[in-house]
Structures are given as C-alpha cells and as structure tokens.
Amino acid sequence: MSILATEFNAVGTELPMAAFVRVALAPVVCVISLALCMVIYQEAFSPLYAILAAVAFLVALRVFGELPLTNGRSILVPGGAILTDWITVAGVLLFIAFITKTSDLYSRKLLLTWFVVTPFVLHGAQELARQVLHRFVSSGVMARSKVIVGLNELGCELAREIAEDPCRGVMKGFFDDRGNGRLALVKSHEILGGVEDVARYVKQNSIHVVYITLPMTRDPRIVRMLDELRDTTASVYFVPSTLPFEMIQARVDRIGAVPVIAVCETPFYGINGVLKRTADLLITGLIVLAIWPLMLAIAIGVKFSSPGPVLFRQRRYGVDGKQIVVYKFRTMTVCEDGAHVEQAKRDDSRVTPFGAFLRRTSLDELPQFINVLEGGMSIVGPRPHAVAHNEQYRRLISGYMVRHKVRPGITGWAQINGFRGETQTVEKMKQRIEYDLDYLKHWSLSLDLWIIFKTVLVVLKDNKAY
C-alpha cells in the first residue's frame, strides 16, 4: 500500500543522506566497477573510457532511479530488479556503441568482465549501504523523529511503512482525541496525547516531522494545531486517505498554485512516454529486419494452406479506449469481428492445420510488429481484446477499462504469469486484469525487457495457446 503525503512545510520525510544514497549509489558503483576492471586489465584511462564512464553514469542514473535499501532475499546473489536494470544499462550502452561505431575501440574482455561483475558489486554495495545507514539510524546519529496525528487505519498503515525502513525515521507515537479506547489498533507505538498536545510535544522533543491522517476539513482543532506548529521547525504533512482506491501511478502534481493528487494515471507521462516509444521503435525495427524472411514464408504458407486472406484483421480497443485494427496471420477458416466473437478453444474445428502450428508457436502474432510501428500497439502492455469481449467484460470487472490508459502489447505481464490463451471464466479474466493493472503500477523499462525475455521462454515451453 502506498501512502501519499502532500508537503506543508518543505523538509524531506527521509534522511537526506539515505535519499542521496538511493539515487547516487547505482551510477557511482557502475563507474567504480568499470575503473576496477580497467585496473585489473591494466587499461590506460583514456578519453574514450572517460566518455564511457560518463555515459554509463547518466544511463544508470535514469534506469535505476531510487535504489531500495531494504534487506534483499540473498546477501550474495543480486535480485531480479538489479539484474534487469543493469541489463537495460548494458543494452543501451551497446546500442550507443553500435550506432557510433566505437565498439572496436574498447577492450572486449574488459567490457565483458564489467557487464558480468557489476550486478554483484552493486548488490554488495547496496547491502553495505543498507547496514551502514541502518546502524547510524539505530544509534540515533541521523534519526529523524516523527509523530502521526490521527489513530486510524491510514495512520497505522503509514506507521508500518515507516517501521519497515529505519532510514525513513523513528516513529515516536500517535496523537488522537479518541484516547485509550483505540489502543487495540496500536501494538508498538504509544498514544502521546490529544490534538491539542501536538505542538507542545513537538517543541519539547524536537520532532522533525508531523503527519496528519485526519480528514482535511476546517475543524477548529486542526486549524489551531497547524497555527501552533508554525512556531516550530517541524515539517508538516497532510496524508490524504487513498485506502479505498486502487492507486495507479499515484503522484502529487500542481496546476498553477493548486496541488492535485493523481489517483489513476498512465505511467507514460513526460520522459517515460518518450523512452517507451523510442524503445518500441528501436527493438521492433531490429526484430522486423531479422524476421522479415520468416514472415514472408509464413504468409506464403497461409495463402496456400487454406482459402482466404493472409492477414486477419480485428477491431480492438487501444490507448484511451480508441479502436484500432490489429493484424495477425490468419489461422482460422473464419474472420470474426462482429458483435459476438467466440474465443478459440482447444481442438477448435475452425483452426486450420497450418494455423494450429502458428498459434501453438505464437508466430501468428508477428504482424503485430506492424501495429507497433504504426503506433497503435507496444511490444509490452496489456493484451488487446476483441471489441465484443471488451463490452462484455467492462460491465463485469471493476477497473477493466483502466488497462486502456496505455497502448496494448504483443506480450504482457499477465501472459508471462500464466494467463495466456483462452480465458474460460470471468474469474480468470479478473486475474488477468489484476496483472495488467499491476504492470501499470510498477512499469519500468527494465520490467519491459524482463517481460520480453520471459515471453521467449514461455512461448518455447507453454501449451496454453491453441
């Protein structure tokens, strides 16, 4: 559960050093790892390697974002997030070297070693930073003390979030006018007093941050408390109640001087949209150049295997719910695109023998790379459904249409998690949609690359497509 906090008096909610380490650790370690490899192979530090280090730093800064400092599952083995992010960085660097024709200017043995060892070095640095920061916090050297005004479900959820990562500060307790009758909600934190006691406690105990989880109303108690807190140096945050909502890309923004909170938003706003589209065009261009002979052979096979067109065209919903036409190699004797579309079933009599092979290997999906180049689809995203199915399920599944805030994909998070092929029940469709929405919440370029990699493995061993 994510908690949104709108800042009232600007001081960060996290230790400044911890926030800096989260952002700077990955790019700095990538450069240090490169320098160590240069020392091992006795490579002179030339302007070429200085440029490589600078580009690697900038790419890692963008790809890794804020590196989590919570304890991982293994002390020795880097997690999937580090691996996929580093693969993204390495891929971008190799692509830049390819288009600038500079790859032959570097030691390939050195670069290979750098690509292999960096995730392990980074994981070790992450674990070391976590332990050092947590030790500083536990000793009280850098601890930022916090209190919560409002002993309710939202306040307890916020307290749990703070407790999970000591770098976020030390929770001192709650203030609530409803008193000891709500002690059952609190297990590890003390009720320090009522709302009228907040300012006095903050002054006497040098509290750094005050979170208010009560409704944002003109309650005289809240107004008086805020006025009294202006006589302190504490940062004050209102925490709006988002618990009843399914948050998609939640963030705080401004329209002029008016703060607004995004409850449901596309992950592809700003530079993220540019990155997503650029990656789609680059990867799709390379794939189409590599597979066009295969696509030509399949087209000939479809043409001679059964009467009918080579391509099957079907209307589906794209981004913002606008209709697009999706291309596939025809695998059936029919081309349904009306008010009723029957999903393909196992041993479906409508599927041609050659079409069965195409569906089993997912080769029938290859023309959708044309959709990607046209801009109607992405390589990774929620799979598009026929318009008839959309109209059916949007009435049965809450949040179904939210998946259309992004371009549909050739493959997706749901497909590599077992929801590929026919969905016989509404419950299975609900589970597929949950994965689609989870993808929207946690999108990153490295996640896209991981899904592409996993898709290849799924297609090779999965038997759910027919």
N, C-alpha and C positions, 0 to 999 in steps of 0.2 A: 504494500500500500504506500503510495507516495503522498507526501504532505507538502502542500503549497504554502509558502509564507510570504506575505507582502510586507516589504520593509517599511517601517515607520520612521526610524532614525538610523541613518546608514552606518552600520558596522557589521561585518560579516558574522554569520552564525557559526562558522567553523574557524579553527585555529588558522591564522594566516599562513604559518609555516606548512601545515598539513595541506591547505588548499594549493600552495605553491608546489609542493612535492607531487601532488596528484597530477598536476598539469605538466611539470617540467621533467619528472623522473624518466618517462619513456624516451623522449627525444635526446636527453643528455646521455642516458645509458647506451642508446644506439650509437652515438658518436664515440663514446668511450670504448665500446666494444670494437668499433672499426679501428680505433687507434691501437688497441691491444693486438689486433690481428696484424696491423702494419709492423708492430714491434716484433712479433713472432716470426714474420716472414722477412724481416729486415728491409721493409719497403720504405724508401725515402718519402718524406712528407712534401709532396709537390703540390702546385696549384690545382692539379686535377683532383687530387684526393681532398683538398680543402673544399672544392666545389661539391664533391660527392658528400662530404660531411655536412655541408650547409643545406643541401637539398634534402638529405636524409632527415636532418633535424626538423625542417619545415614540414615535410610529409608526415613524419611520425607525430609531430605536434597536432596536426589536423586529424590523423586517423585514430590515434589512441585516445584523444580527448582527455578526460579526467580518469586516471587510473585508480581503481578501487584499492584501498589499503586494508580491507578486511581480510581475515585469515582464509587462505585457499584450502582446497582439499588435500593437497600434497605439498610438502616442503621442497621436494626435489624436481618434480615434473611441472612445467608451466601449464596453466589451464587453457581451455579452448579459446577464450577471448584473446589472450596474449598471442597464441599461435595464429589465429585468423587475422588479427590486426597486423602482426608482423608479416604475414604472407601478403597482405594488401600493400604494405610499405614496400616490400621487396618487388612485388609485381609492378608498382608504379615506377620504381627506380629502373627496373629492367626495360620498361616501355620507354622511359625517357632516354635511356642509353641507346635503345634501338632506333628511335626516330632521329636522334642527334648523331648516330653512327660513331659513338665513342666507346662502345663496349670493349673493343680490342685494345684500348689504351690502358685498361686496368688488368691487374693480375687476377686471372680467373680462379686460381687456387685460393687466393686471399678472399675474394668475394664469396666463394662457396663456403669457406670456413665461417665468414662473418654471418652469412644467411643462416647457417646451421646453429651456431653457438649463441647468437643474440637472444633468442627467446629464453634460454636457460639463464643467461646473465641477467636479463631483465626480470625474470621471476625471482632470482636470488636477491636482486636489488629491491624489488617490491617487498619481499619478506623482511629484509633488513630494515627498510624504511618503516614498515609497519611496527616492528618490535621497538625501534628507537623512539618513534613518536608516541607509542602507547606507554613506554617507560617514562618519558618526560611527563605525559599527562598524569599517569598514576602517582608520580612523585609530587605533583602539584606545581611543577615549574611553569608549565604553559597552560594549565587548565583554565577554561572559560566556564564560569558558573552560570547556571540557567534555572529559571523557575517558570512554571506554567500556571496561568490564571484560567481556571475552568477545569473542574474534575469531571470530565465526561468521556465518552468513548473516543472522541477525537483527541483529547488531551492525553489519554492513556496510550493511544497509538503513536502519538508524537514522542512520548517518553520512551517507548520501546525502540523507536528509530534511533533516538539519541544514545540509548544504552548499548545498542549493537555496535557502535563505533565510538570508542572513547575520544577519538580526535575531534568529534563534534562537540565535546564539552562534558561538564559534570552536572547532572540533574540534581538540584537541591530539594525540590518538592513542589507541592501544589498549593494554590490559594483558591478557596471556594467557600461561598457563604452557606452552602448546604451542610457543611461541617462533617462531623464524625459519622453521620448516618450513611455516608458513601464510602466508608473505609474499605468495603468489600471490593471496590474497583482497584484499589492500590495495594500492591504486595511489597514493593521495595522502596517506595517513596513516602515521605511524610507530608501530612497536611499542615502547612505552616501558618494558616490563618485565613481570614476572610479577605474580600476585595479591598476593604478599607485599610488593610495592613500591608499591602504590597509595597507602596512607595517607601514606607519606613523600613521594612526589611531589606529592600534593595540598597538603601543608603547605608544601613548599619553593617551589611555583609558584603558590600562591594560587588553586587551581582552584575554580570556583564550583559545578559540577555533575558528579556521577558517575553514569553509567548502568551498571546491571549486567544483562547479557543472558545470564548463565549460569542454569541451572535453579535454582529456588528450593528448595534442599534444605538439610539440616543439615550440609552439608560443612564440616568444621573450618576450612578455608581461608577460606570465605565468612564464617563466624561471627566469626573472628578479625579479618578485614578490616573488617567492619561495626563491631566494637567499637573498632577503632583509628580509624575515621572519625568516631566520636563526639567525638574530640579535635580535630576540625577544624570549620570553618564551612561546609563544602560541603553542598549538597543532594544527597541520595542517592535514586535511583530504581531500583526493580526494573522491568524491561521484560519482561512475560510473553510467551512465544512464541505469537503468533497466526498465524504464517505458514501453517500447514497448514489454517486455517479460512477460510471465506468470511464476512467480518465484515459484519453488517447492523446499523447503528446502534450500533456499539461504544461503550461508555461504562463508566466506573467508578462504582459506587454503594456504598451501605452498608446492611446490615441490622443495626441497632444498632451495635455496635463492629466488626462483621465486614465487611471490604471484599469486594465481589463485582464481577466483570467481565462485562458483557453482551457475549456473542459474537453473539447473534441476538436483536434486539428490534424492536418496532414503532416507527416514527418518531413515532407519535401518542400518546406518553405525556405526562402533565401538561398544560400550557397548549397544547401543539401539537394535542392532540386537540380541545380547545375551539375553537381557531382553525379547524381543518379543518372541523369540523361546522358552525360558525357561517357560514363562507364557503359551504359547500354549501347551507345553508338560504336564505341571502340571494340567492345567484346563481340557484338553482333557482326561488325564489319569483318573481323578476323575469322569468325566462325563461318560466315557465308562464303568468304574466299576459299576456305578449306573444304567446305562440303558441297559446293555447287555441282561437282560431277555426280555425287551421290544423289542429290535432289533431282538432277536430270534423269538418272537411271530409274529412280522411284516413279517419276512422272510417266516415263515410258511404260513401266510395269503396270501402273494403274490404268493407263489408256488401253493396253492390250489384254488386261485380265478380266474386264467386265465393261459393258456399255455404260456411258455416262461421262460427265466432265472429270478432268484430272483433279481439280480443286473443289473442295466442299466449302461453301461459304455459309456462315450462320451469323445472324444478328445477336449481339451480346451487349451487356452494359459495360462501358468503360469508365474512365475517371469522371467524377461528378455525375454519374448516372446517365451520361450521354451514350447513345447507341453507337456501336462500332461493328464492322464486319470482320469476323475472324476467319482466317484461312487455315485449312487443313487438307492434307491429301485425302481424297475420298476413299473410305474403307467400307461403305455400305452400298446396297442397291438403291437406297432412298436418300434424299437430301431434305430432311425435315427442318422447317424453320417457321412454323406457324404458331397458333395459339396453344397447341399441345405438342410437346416434344417428348418422346419416350427414350429414357436413358438406355444405353447399350447394356445388355445382360450377358452373363456367361453363356456360351453356345448360342448366341443370338443368330437366328436364321437370316437376318438382313446383312450380316457381315460377310464380305467375300473372302475366299481363302487367302488371297494376297493381302486383303485388308486386315485379316486376323493377325498376320505376321507384322504388319505395320503398327497395329495397335499394341501388340504384345511388346514390341521393342520401342514404342513411342516415336517411331520415325514419322508417323502421320502428323506429328506436331511441328515438324521442321519448317513448313511455310509460315509459321507464326513469327519467324525472324523477320519476315517482310513486314508484318504488323509492327514490330519493334522499330524498324527503320522508318516506317510511316508516322510513328509517334502515337499510335493507338494502344500499344502494349509496352510492357517492360519485360526484361528477361526474368526477373524475380518479382513476384507480387501475388495477391490473391488470384486464384484461377477464375477466369470469367465463366459464368453460367449462361445457358440459353435464356433469352428474354422470358420465355414461358416459365422457366424454373424460377427466375428472379421474382416474377409476380406472384408465384405460389409461395415461396419461402419468406419473402419480406413481410407477409401477413402472419407467419407462424413463428418467426425467430426475431426476438428483440435485438436491435442493433445490426441487423443484417445489411442494411444499406451503407453502414459506416465503412465497410470494406471498399466501397467505390470512391473513397476520398483519394485513392491512388490509382495509377494505371494498373490494369490486370496483368498477370505474369504468365509466362510459359511454364514456370515452375514456382513453387511457393513453400512457405514454412509448413503448411498443413500436409503437402504432398510428401515431404521427406519424413514426416512423423506418422505415416501410415494411412493418411486419408487421401488416397489416390484411386481413381476409378469410380465405380458406381457407389452412390450413397443410397442404400435401400430404405432408410428410415429418417424421420425428422431429427431424431436424437443424434444420429451420425452427422447430419448436416450441421446441427448445433455445435458439435465438437469441432468440425472443420472450420466453422466461422470463428470459434474461440481462438484457434491457431492463427487465423487471418488477422484478428484484432490484436493478438499478442505480437505479431510481426509489425503492425503499425506502431505499437507502443515502444518497441525496442529496436527499431531499424538502425542499421549502420552499414557502411559499405563492406566492412569485413563480414557481417552477417550474410549479405548477399553472396559474397564469394564462397562462404561456407555452404550455403544452400545449393549453389551451382555444383560444388564439389560432391556434396551428398547426393544430389539428384542423379549424377552419373552412376554412383554405387547402387542407388535404389533401382534404377532402370535395369541395371545388369542382373539383379537378383530378385526383383519383385515380380509377383504374378497376379497383381490386382488389376492390371489393365487388360481389358478384353473387348 
